[in-house]
Amino acid sequence: MDYFSDRENGLRVCASDDVSPQAWGGIVALVQGSVKSGAFALRFPKSCPDGMGTIGTDETTFELSVKAEIPELNWPLQTTEDEIDGFSIHRVPFAPQAHVVMDLVEFCFRAIAKPVQGSYHKFFQHHHLSFEEDAGKQEFQEAVNRIFARNGLAYRLTPNGKVERLVPTILRESLVPRVFSTGDILLDKMLEEARRKFLSPDLAERRVALERLWDCWERIKSAENPSNKRVAVEMLLAKVAPEAEFRAALNREANELTTIGNSFHIRHSEVTQQPLKESRHVDYLFHRLFSLIILLLRE
């Protein structure tokens, strides 16, 4: 489904990592509607008192499972919170952290199936349900991704039920489908870990991805020349940039990235280092170093 504004103005840029209260409200409405319709009844069945089949979702077991698997999530799902202003208390819109929202989305995807009404039980005035699991998951995926897209969120629920973060466009082509084959098995594993964690909705995981990428950079240098990393960089750059001017520019970039890795809380944990608090800063530094590494690995 598209909207007039999409056709008239184009699709929104999906660049936000933070889930807005409006987007969260849409997710809450989707989950609550699915509970009421019996869409989670395949995994959490509420049975007919006469034992004739499933009639809906057992909301108690559904709630207990959600709370056990996502401890950070308040239940009932909370869309507002108290804000204290002097002696006054106001209710203001609220949304959990992005990784909590995405955990709920993945939990629901695993449990959901399209309920199909069967025979009508006249005495209890309810229908007995059967389920189309694939259809239910597809409809849920489409509904979630529509909420993400309409609110400019940089996330996508995949057909396998995993939420992936939409990396910046300039990185997407080289990063998402990448398979690393450098000849160094450990380096391949480190690069894959960095790639996988960078796609996570959790900022803490993306910081780990950045740290792992910096470890890859150090390993690449040490593999070229274990005794002198500065010479190693010169050797590597000579292979990819025979032209002196461009090689000098790349050398400045390599030295700057090494300085950044030692100055910010990426590879080390000294109290003098500055932590990276903003998601966009993590994206920027990951992009800079990843681009250089890929350039070197092509040789």
Residue frames as qw, qx, qy, qz and C-alpha x, y, z in Angstrom:
[[0.000, 0.888, 0.459, 0.000, 0.00, 0.00, 0.00],
 [0.390, 0.078, -0.026, 0.917, 1.24, 3.47, -0.84],
 [0.024, -0.749, -0.469, 0.467, -0.19, 6.88, -0.01],
 [0.371, 0.888, 0.223, 0.158, -0.92, 10.00, -2.02],
 [0.208, -0.931, 0.273, 0.127, 1.97, 11.82, -0.35],
 [0.659, -0.296, 0.596, 0.350, 4.38, 9.04, -1.39],
 [0.598, 0.490, 0.528, 0.352, 3.26, 9.24, -5.01],
 [0.167, 0.962, 0.161, 0.142, 3.25, 13.03, -5.03],
 [0.175, -0.926, 0.327, -0.068, 6.38, 13.81, -3.01],
 [0.571, 0.433, -0.678, 0.164, 8.38, 10.59, -3.17],
 [0.807, -0.368, -0.448, 0.112, 9.19, 8.15, -0.40],
 [0.393, -0.894, 0.186, -0.105, 10.54, 9.45, 2.88],
 [0.431, 0.565, -0.648, 0.275, 14.25, 9.10, 3.54],
 [0.875, -0.434, -0.205, -0.061, 14.67, 6.25, 6.04],
 [0.468, 0.533, -0.434, 0.555, 17.53, 7.62, 8.10],
 [0.417, -0.629, 0.307, -0.579, 16.32, 7.81, 11.70],
 [0.430, 0.122, -0.865, 0.227, 17.64, 5.31, 14.25],
 [0.126, 0.045, 0.652, -0.747, 15.37, 6.53, 17.04],
 [0.120, -0.467, -0.840, -0.250, 11.81, 5.21, 17.23],
 [0.181, -0.263, 0.060, -0.946, 9.39, 8.12, 17.63],
 [0.346, 0.138, 0.711, -0.597, 6.32, 7.88, 19.89],
 [0.657, 0.378, -0.065, -0.649, 4.15, 7.99, 16.75],
 [0.549, 0.344, -0.734, -0.204, 5.93, 5.01, 15.21],
 [0.027, 0.096, -0.912, 0.398, 5.85, 3.16, 18.52],
 [0.523, 0.201, 0.404, -0.723, 2.13, 3.84, 18.77],
 [0.696, 0.359, -0.376, -0.495, 1.69, 2.18, 15.38],
 [0.377, 0.248, -0.887, 0.095, 3.62, -0.90, 16.52],
 [0.213, 0.023, 0.755, -0.620, 1.57, -1.07, 19.73],
 [0.652, 0.276, 0.104, -0.698, -1.70, -0.84, 17.77],
 [0.631, 0.345, -0.630, -0.294, -0.51, -3.61, 15.43],
 [0.210, 0.159, -0.917, 0.300, 0.46, -5.91, 18.31],
 [0.348, 0.119, 0.610, -0.702, -2.70, -5.26, 20.30],
 [0.687, 0.313, -0.133, -0.642, -4.89, -5.79, 17.24],
 [0.542, 0.296, -0.776, -0.128, -3.09, -9.05, 16.51],
 [0.044, -0.059, 0.867, -0.493, -3.68, -10.24, 20.07],
 [0.514, 0.232, 0.386, -0.730, -7.39, -9.48, 19.84],
 [0.681, 0.374, -0.340, -0.530, -7.79, -11.12, 16.43],
 [0.937, -0.150, 0.306, -0.072, -6.20, -14.37, 17.59],
 [0.628, 0.702, -0.334, 0.037, -3.12, -13.96, 15.40],
 [0.046, 0.583, -0.755, 0.296, -0.86, -15.21, 18.21],
 [0.812, -0.206, 0.289, -0.463, -3.14, -18.11, 19.09],
 [0.864, 0.306, -0.399, -0.010, -1.13, -20.70, 17.17],
 [0.470, 0.315, -0.633, 0.529, 1.67, -20.38, 19.74],
 [0.070, -0.027, 0.616, -0.784, -0.43, -19.07, 22.64],
 [0.343, -0.311, -0.708, -0.533, -3.79, -20.82, 22.23],
 [0.399, -0.040, 0.508, -0.762, -6.89, -20.15, 24.27],
 [0.083, -0.083, -0.964, -0.236, -9.03, -23.26, 24.06],
 [0.549, -0.324, -0.369, -0.677, -12.77, -23.72, 23.71],
 [0.469, -0.360, 0.584, -0.556, -14.28, -24.72, 27.09],
 [0.924, 0.101, 0.194, -0.314, -15.70, -27.80, 25.37],
 [0.553, -0.395, 0.656, 0.328, -12.27, -28.73, 24.04],
 [0.712, 0.562, 0.421, 0.013, -13.33, -28.29, 20.43],
 [0.638, 0.488, 0.132, 0.581, -10.37, -26.17, 19.32],
 [0.373, -0.198, -0.141, 0.895, -8.59, -22.85, 19.61],
 [0.080, 0.837, 0.537, 0.066, -10.74, -19.74, 19.91],
 [0.076, 0.968, -0.049, 0.233, -8.19, -16.95, 20.41],
 [0.445, 0.495, -0.517, 0.538, -4.96, -15.79, 22.01],
 [0.678, -0.576, -0.390, 0.239, -4.25, -16.64, 25.62],
 [0.130, 0.889, -0.104, 0.427, -3.25, -13.12, 26.62],
 [0.639, -0.726, 0.249, -0.054, -1.80, -14.20, 29.96],
 [0.864, -0.126, 0.327, 0.363, 0.71, -16.63, 28.50],
 [0.531, 0.685, 0.139, 0.479, 1.50, -14.19, 25.70],
 [0.168, -0.930, 0.136, -0.297, 2.23, -11.46, 28.25],
 [0.762, -0.563, 0.306, 0.096, 4.36, -13.72, 30.44],
 [0.837, 0.183, 0.277, 0.435, 6.43, -14.82, 27.46],
 [0.323, 0.825, 0.041, 0.461, 6.99, -11.26, 26.25],
 [0.376, -0.877, 0.211, -0.213, 8.07, -10.11, 29.72],
 [0.857, -0.355, 0.316, 0.199, 10.42, -13.08, 30.13],
 [0.760, 0.274, 0.301, 0.506, 12.11, -12.66, 26.75],
 [0.265, 0.610, 0.064, 0.744, 12.18, -8.83, 26.67],
 [0.469, -0.506, -0.546, 0.474, 12.72, -7.76, 30.32],
 [0.197, -0.146, -0.031, 0.969, 13.23, -4.11, 29.38],
 [0.217, -0.319, -0.522, -0.761, 9.72, -3.84, 27.95],
 [0.289, 0.049, 0.558, -0.777, 6.89, -2.60, 30.16],
 [0.279, -0.271, -0.812, -0.435, 3.60, -4.47, 29.94],
 [0.574, 0.684, 0.449, 0.026, 0.90, -3.42, 29.23],
 [0.564, 0.290, 0.221, 0.741, 2.68, -1.68, 26.38],
 [0.212, -0.740, -0.268, 0.579, 3.32, 1.90, 27.42],
 [0.444, 0.584, 0.353, 0.580, 2.86, 4.81, 25.00],
 [0.085, -0.858, 0.034, -0.505, 2.96, 7.69, 27.53],
 [0.636, -0.166, -0.514, 0.551, 4.93, 8.50, 30.66],
 [0.300, -0.897, -0.278, 0.165, 4.81, 11.04, 33.48],
 [0.481, 0.414, -0.087, 0.768, 6.78, 14.26, 33.10],
 [0.404, -0.706, -0.408, 0.415, 7.26, 16.37, 36.22],
 [0.270, 0.562, 0.106, 0.775, 7.18, 20.13, 35.68],
 [0.165, -0.433, 0.339, -0.819, 7.60, 21.85, 39.00],
 [0.391, -0.023, 0.725, -0.567, 4.61, 20.75, 41.06],
 [0.754, 0.340, 0.026, -0.561, 2.70, 19.46, 38.03],
 [0.449, -0.146, 0.856, 0.211, 2.73, 16.04, 36.43],
 [0.596, 0.499, -0.155, -0.610, 1.87, 15.70, 32.76],
 [0.812, 0.099, 0.565, 0.106, 1.47, 12.64, 30.55],
 [0.223, 0.728, -0.417, -0.497, 3.73, 12.91, 27.53],
 [0.896, 0.358, -0.199, -0.170, 4.29, 10.60, 24.53],
 [0.491, -0.582, 0.647, 0.036, 6.79, 7.81, 25.12],
 [0.876, 0.369, -0.289, -0.115, 8.69, 5.23, 23.07],
 [0.838, -0.435, 0.252, 0.211, 11.19, 2.61, 24.30],
 [0.167, -0.635, 0.595, 0.464, 14.73, 2.40, 22.99],
 [0.609, 0.446, -0.423, -0.502, 14.97, 1.14, 19.43],
 [0.273, 0.263, -0.925, -0.021, 16.48, -2.25, 20.25],
 [0.303, 0.132, 0.789, -0.518, 13.62, -3.00, 22.66],
 [0.618, 0.447, 0.072, -0.642, 11.05, -2.18, 19.98],
 [0.525, 0.456, -0.641, -0.326, 12.85, -4.38, 17.46],
 [0.027, -0.139, 0.961, -0.238, 13.02, -7.26, 19.94],
 [0.502, 0.298, 0.565, -0.583, 9.24, -7.07, 20.29],
 [0.611, 0.519, -0.256, -0.540, 8.79, -7.02, 16.52],
 [0.354, 0.366, -0.854, -0.111, 10.95, -10.14, 16.14],
 [0.231, 0.019, 0.871, -0.433, 9.15, -11.89, 19.02],
 [0.593, 0.400, 0.319, -0.621, 5.78, -11.20, 17.42],
 [0.532, 0.495, -0.527, -0.440, 6.95, -12.34, 13.98],
 [0.122, 0.231, -0.963, 0.060, 7.96, -15.72, 15.39],
 [0.240, 0.199, 0.827, -0.468, 4.56, -16.20, 17.01],
 [0.459, 0.400, 0.101, -0.787, 2.17, -14.76, 14.46],
 [0.161, 0.141, 0.899, 0.382, -0.11, -16.62, 12.03],
 [0.359, -0.081, -0.244, -0.897, -3.21, -15.50, 10.16],
 [0.344, 0.137, 0.823, -0.430, -6.32, -16.77, 12.00],
 [0.335, -0.060, -0.645, -0.684, -9.03, -18.32, 9.84],
 [0.555, -0.066, 0.453, -0.695, -12.51, -18.67, 11.31],
 [0.184, 0.000, -0.952, -0.244, -13.93, -22.17, 11.11],
 [0.352, -0.497, -0.771, -0.186, -17.01, -23.70, 12.69],
 [0.233, -0.491, 0.147, -0.827, -19.24, -21.49, 14.83],
 [0.310, -0.204, -0.858, 0.355, -19.92, -22.66, 18.38],
 [0.258, -0.619, -0.380, -0.637, -23.38, -21.31, 19.02],
 [0.631, -0.633, -0.432, 0.119, -23.52, -21.99, 22.77],
 [0.543, -0.505, -0.070, 0.667, -20.37, -19.94, 23.53],
 [0.339, 0.923, 0.160, -0.087, -20.83, -17.66, 20.51],
 [0.189, -0.748, 0.510, 0.381, -17.31, -18.05, 19.19],
 [0.798, 0.517, -0.273, -0.145, -15.56, -19.45, 16.15],
 [0.837, -0.331, 0.333, 0.282, -12.91, -22.16, 16.20],
 [0.205, 0.880, -0.322, -0.283, -9.73, -21.09, 14.47],
 [0.895, 0.107, 0.199, 0.386, -7.25, -22.57, 12.07],
 [0.229, -0.835, 0.201, 0.458, -4.10, -20.77, 10.94],
 [0.747, 0.594, 0.051, 0.294, -2.15, -19.78, 7.84],
 [0.621, -0.603, 0.031, 0.499, 1.31, -19.13, 9.24],
 [0.509, 0.074, 0.341, 0.787, 3.10, -17.93, 6.10],
 [0.040, 0.710, 0.430, 0.556, 0.30, -15.51, 5.19],
 [0.461, -0.852, -0.239, 0.070, 0.23, -14.13, 8.74],
 [0.623, -0.430, 0.134, 0.640, 3.97, -13.52, 8.79],
 [0.381, 0.313, 0.410, 0.767, 3.91, -11.83, 5.39],
 [0.135, -0.826, -0.388, -0.386, 1.06, -9.50, 6.39],
 [0.565, -0.770, -0.105, 0.278, 2.81, -8.66, 9.67],
 [0.608, -0.147, 0.248, 0.740, 6.10, -7.98, 7.86],
 [0.217, 0.534, 0.419, 0.701, 4.39, -5.65, 5.39],
 [0.317, -0.874, -0.322, -0.177, 2.55, -3.78, 8.16],
 [0.631, -0.622, 0.010, 0.464, 5.72, -3.30, 10.23],
 [0.524, 0.012, 0.330, 0.786, 7.79, -2.16, 7.26],
 [0.060, 0.730, 0.425, 0.532, 5.06, 0.30, 6.27],
 [0.449, -0.873, -0.169, 0.085, 5.23, 1.84, 9.76],
 [0.648, -0.367, 0.191, 0.639, 9.02, 2.01, 9.52],
 [0.408, 0.299, 0.428, 0.749, 8.94, 3.62, 6.07],
 [0.079, -0.822, -0.414, -0.383, 6.14, 6.09, 6.82],
 [0.473, -0.876, -0.041, 0.090, 8.05, 7.32, 9.88],
 [0.363, 0.837, -0.375, 0.164, 11.44, 7.48, 8.22],
 [0.702, -0.562, 0.436, -0.045, 12.97, 4.73, 10.37],
 [0.345, 0.634, -0.671, -0.170, 16.17, 3.12, 9.14],
 [0.422, -0.176, 0.869, -0.188, 14.99, -0.44, 9.79],
 [0.643, 0.187, -0.480, -0.567, 13.53, -3.29, 7.78],
 [0.715, -0.157, 0.619, -0.284, 11.86, -6.51, 8.90],
 [0.208, 0.377, -0.797, -0.424, 13.16, -9.26, 6.60],
 [0.787, -0.034, -0.388, -0.478, 11.18, -12.34, 5.47],
 [0.646, 0.017, -0.722, 0.247, 13.17, -14.47, 7.93],
 [0.547, -0.740, -0.388, -0.055, 11.88, -12.39, 10.84],
 [0.609, -0.303, -0.137, 0.720, 15.07, -10.46, 11.60],
 [0.092, 0.981, 0.139, -0.098, 15.09, -6.67, 11.85],
 [0.689, 0.086, 0.110, 0.711, 18.01, -5.17, 9.97],
 [0.085, -0.791, -0.071, 0.602, 19.16, -1.60, 10.16],
 [0.626, 0.715, 0.204, 0.235, 19.28, 0.16, 6.82],
 [0.587, -0.374, 0.096, 0.712, 22.87, 1.32, 6.61],
 [0.131, 0.730, -0.100, -0.663, 23.66, 4.63, 4.89],
 [0.786, 0.577, 0.119, -0.186, 23.06, 4.36, 1.16],
 [0.330, 0.792, -0.512, -0.038, 26.71, 4.87, 0.26],
 [0.238, -0.435, 0.854, -0.160, 27.64, 1.80, 2.33],
 [0.797, 0.078, 0.385, -0.459, 24.68, -0.42, 1.55],
 [0.812, 0.484, -0.255, -0.203, 25.81, -1.89, -1.77],
 [0.452, 0.522, -0.687, 0.227, 29.25, -2.96, -0.53],
 [0.211, -0.358, 0.721, -0.555, 28.32, -3.92, 3.02],
 [0.758, -0.046, 0.300, -0.578, 25.03, -5.83, 3.10],
 [0.960, 0.214, -0.062, -0.170, 25.71, -8.68, 0.63],
 [0.191, 0.759, -0.617, 0.081, 29.43, -8.84, 1.38],
 [0.980, -0.187, 0.000, 0.071, 31.26, -12.16, 1.72],
 [0.091, -0.874, 0.476, 0.046, 34.84, -11.74, 2.89],
 [0.976, 0.070, 0.092, 0.186, 37.55, -13.97, 1.47],
 [0.016, 0.942, -0.335, -0.015, 40.93, -12.44, 2.27],
 [0.726, 0.347, -0.554, 0.213, 42.95, -15.61, 2.71],
 [0.082, 0.244, -0.685, 0.681, 43.18, -14.86, 6.43],
 [0.402, -0.438, -0.787, -0.162, 40.45, -16.91, 8.13],
 [0.315, -0.502, -0.531, 0.606, 40.57, -14.92, 11.37],
 [0.005, -0.213, 0.105, 0.971, 40.41, -11.61, 9.50],
 [0.295, -0.251, -0.683, -0.620, 37.41, -12.88, 7.52],
 [0.406, -0.526, -0.734, 0.142, 35.64, -13.74, 10.79],
 [0.240, -0.428, -0.291, 0.821, 36.47, -10.34, 12.29],
 [0.105, 0.049, -0.347, -0.931, 35.20, -8.49, 9.22],
 [0.370, -0.370, -0.753, -0.399, 32.00, -10.55, 9.19],
 [0.356, -0.528, -0.634, 0.439, 31.43, -9.84, 12.89],
 [0.093, -0.318, -0.049, 0.942, 31.88, -6.12, 12.24],
 [0.219, -0.111, -0.572, -0.783, 29.49, -6.26, 9.28],
 [0.397, -0.446, -0.792, -0.130, 26.83, -8.21, 11.18],
 [0.323, -0.529, -0.518, 0.590, 26.96, -6.07, 14.31],
 [0.054, -0.157, 0.124, 0.978, 26.88, -2.85, 12.28],
 [0.309, -0.277, -0.633, -0.653, 23.47, -3.89, 10.93],
 [0.298, -0.412, -0.796, 0.329, 22.08, -4.22, 14.47],
 [0.168, -0.812, -0.327, -0.453, 19.40, -1.80, 15.72],
 [0.649, -0.708, -0.158, 0.230, 21.30, -1.60, 19.03],
 [0.203, 0.925, -0.259, 0.188, 23.77, 1.31, 19.17],
 [0.564, -0.631, 0.533, -0.016, 25.89, -0.61, 21.69],
 [0.858, 0.125, 0.461, 0.189, 26.29, -3.41, 19.15],
 [0.561, 0.787, 0.065, 0.247, 27.28, -0.90, 16.45],
 [0.181, -0.890, 0.410, -0.087, 29.96, 0.51, 18.74],
 [0.751, -0.295, 0.580, 0.113, 31.31, -3.04, 19.07],
 [0.771, 0.529, 0.298, 0.190, 31.23, -3.28, 15.26],
 [0.239, 0.936, -0.192, 0.173, 33.36, -0.14, 15.01],
 [0.478, -0.684, 0.551, -0.024, 35.82, -1.52, 17.55],
 [0.838, 0.031, 0.526, 0.141, 36.05, -4.80, 15.65],
 [0.629, 0.747, 0.108, 0.184, 36.65, -2.93, 12.38],
 [0.027, -0.910, 0.396, -0.118, 39.53, -1.04, 13.98],
 [0.694, -0.388, 0.605, 0.049, 40.95, -4.39, 15.11],
 [0.818, 0.433, 0.345, 0.156, 40.73, -5.53, 11.48],
 [0.321, 0.923, -0.154, 0.145, 42.68, -2.45, 10.42],
 [0.345, -0.746, 0.568, -0.050, 45.45, -3.25, 12.91],
 [0.813, -0.068, 0.573, 0.075, 45.55, -6.90, 11.78],
 [0.705, 0.679, 0.153, 0.136, 45.82, -5.92, 8.11],
 [0.114, 0.915, -0.363, 0.134, 48.78, -3.66, 8.91],
 [0.522, -0.566, 0.635, -0.055, 50.54, -6.25, 11.06],
 [0.879, 0.202, 0.429, 0.053, 50.06, -8.95, 8.41],
 [0.584, 0.794, -0.052, 0.162, 51.84, -6.77, 5.85],
 [0.433, 0.523, -0.489, 0.547, 54.77, -5.91, 8.12],
 [0.689, -0.555, -0.462, 0.061, 54.62, -7.27, 11.71],
 [0.613, -0.247, -0.247, 0.709, 57.56, -5.21, 12.94],
 [0.106, -0.258, -0.003, 0.960, 56.59, -1.77, 11.65],
 [0.313, 0.638, 0.692, -0.127, 52.97, -0.79, 11.01],
 [0.149, 0.809, -0.051, -0.566, 53.87, 2.59, 9.55],
 [0.029, -0.401, 0.757, 0.515, 55.99, 0.90, 6.91],
 [0.288, 0.279, 0.916, 0.032, 53.18, -1.62, 6.44],
 [0.321, 0.765, 0.384, -0.405, 50.75, 1.18, 5.55],
 [0.122, 0.710, -0.411, -0.559, 53.22, 2.57, 3.01],
 [0.158, -0.156, 0.923, 0.313, 53.62, -0.89, 1.47],
 [0.321, 0.498, 0.792, -0.145, 49.86, -1.41, 1.25],
 [0.272, 0.818, 0.170, -0.477, 49.19, 1.99, -0.26],
 [0.031, -0.538, 0.628, 0.562, 51.93, 1.53, -2.84],
 [0.254, 0.136, 0.933, 0.214, 49.98, -1.46, -4.16],
 [0.226, 0.686, 0.685, -0.092, 46.66, 0.37, -4.54],
 [0.157, 0.969, 0.114, -0.156, 47.89, 3.84, -5.49],
 [0.764, 0.111, 0.160, 0.615, 50.93, 3.94, -7.79],
 [0.198, 0.764, 0.118, 0.602, 50.38, 7.70, -8.33],
 [0.419, 0.044, -0.496, 0.759, 52.35, 9.66, -5.76],
 [0.220, -0.269, 0.101, -0.932, 49.77, 12.37, -5.10],
 [0.749, -0.309, -0.292, -0.507, 46.85, 10.02, -4.49],
 [0.758, -0.096, -0.574, 0.295, 49.06, 7.71, -2.42],
 [0.210, 0.158, -0.416, 0.871, 50.03, 10.67, -0.24],
 [0.487, -0.301, -0.038, -0.819, 46.35, 11.54, 0.24],
 [0.849, -0.227, -0.437, -0.193, 45.54, 7.96, 1.25],
 [0.594, 0.056, -0.563, 0.572, 48.51, 7.94, 3.61],
 [0.116, -0.259, 0.283, -0.916, 47.18, 11.04, 5.36],
 [0.722, -0.265, -0.209, -0.604, 43.79, 9.34, 5.65],
 [0.823, -0.088, -0.548, 0.123, 45.35, 6.16, 7.08],
 [0.364, 0.128, -0.512, 0.767, 47.34, 8.12, 9.64],
 [0.349, -0.283, 0.105, -0.887, 44.28, 10.14, 10.61],
 [0.818, -0.240, -0.357, -0.383, 42.21, 6.99, 11.12],
 [0.691, -0.023, -0.588, 0.418, 44.93, 5.50, 13.31],
 [0.079, 0.197, -0.371, 0.904, 44.92, 8.70, 15.39],
 [0.592, -0.287, -0.117, -0.744, 41.13, 8.59, 15.70],
 [0.832, -0.161, -0.526, -0.076, 41.27, 4.97, 16.85],
 [0.566, -0.033, -0.539, 0.623, 43.70, 5.93, 19.59],
 [0.019, -0.201, 0.200, -0.959, 41.92, 9.16, 20.60],
 [0.638, -0.217, -0.063, -0.736, 38.32, 8.01, 20.92],
 [0.557, -0.211, 0.727, -0.340, 36.85, 5.17, 22.93],
 [0.791, 0.364, -0.307, -0.385, 37.08, 2.66, 20.09],
 [0.778, 0.234, -0.566, 0.140, 40.03, 0.34, 20.66],
 [0.391, 0.101, -0.632, 0.662, 41.13, 1.46, 24.12],
 [0.436, -0.714, -0.527, -0.152, 39.43, 2.41, 27.39],
 [0.417, -0.049, -0.337, 0.843, 41.65, 5.06, 28.95],
 [0.060, -0.742, -0.523, 0.414, 39.86, 7.82, 30.87],
 [0.088, -0.512, 0.201, 0.830, 41.37, 10.40, 28.51],
 [0.076, 0.120, 0.783, 0.606, 39.50, 8.97, 25.52],
 [0.425, 0.145, 0.100, -0.888, 36.20, 10.40, 24.35],
 [0.432, 0.242, 0.865, -0.082, 33.23, 8.05, 23.97],
 [0.137, -0.064, -0.574, -0.805, 31.15, 8.03, 20.80],
 [0.285, 0.270, 0.672, -0.628, 27.58, 8.80, 21.84],
 [0.538, 0.491, 0.015, -0.685, 25.87, 9.53, 18.53],
 [0.805, 0.229, 0.546, 0.043, 24.78, 6.85, 16.08],
 [0.576, 0.817, 0.034, 0.029, 25.63, 9.07, 13.12],
 [0.082, -0.833, 0.546, 0.023, 29.19, 9.50, 14.41],
 [0.657, -0.199, 0.726, 0.043, 29.60, 5.72, 14.58],
 [0.737, 0.567, 0.367, 0.008, 28.23, 5.47, 11.02],
 [0.300, 0.927, -0.220, -0.040, 30.63, 8.13, 9.78],
 [0.239, -0.680, 0.692, 0.041, 33.76, 6.54, 11.24],
 [0.739, 0.051, 0.672, 0.006, 32.71, 3.02, 10.20],
 [0.662, 0.723, 0.195, -0.029, 32.19, 4.28, 6.66],
 [0.127, 0.896, -0.421, -0.063, 35.59, 6.00, 6.52],
 [0.353, -0.503, 0.788, 0.033, 37.57, 2.99, 7.71],
 [0.753, 0.233, 0.610, -0.080, 35.48, 0.38, 5.88],
 [0.592, 0.798, -0.002, -0.112, 36.00, 2.19, 2.58],
 [0.057, 0.788, -0.611, -0.039, 39.77, 2.21, 3.08],
 [0.553, -0.253, 0.791, -0.067, 39.87, -1.45, 4.11],
 [0.772, 0.451, 0.436, -0.104, 37.83, -2.55, 1.10],
 [0.428, 0.858, -0.263, -0.102, 40.13, -0.55, -1.19],
 [0.142, -0.642, 0.753, -0.019, 43.17, -2.33, 0.29],
 [0.659, -0.045, 0.737, -0.140, 41.62, -5.80, 0.28],
 [0.750, 0.612, 0.111, -0.225, 40.83, -5.56, -3.42],
 [0.379, 0.741, -0.555, 0.004, 44.58, -5.77, -3.96]]
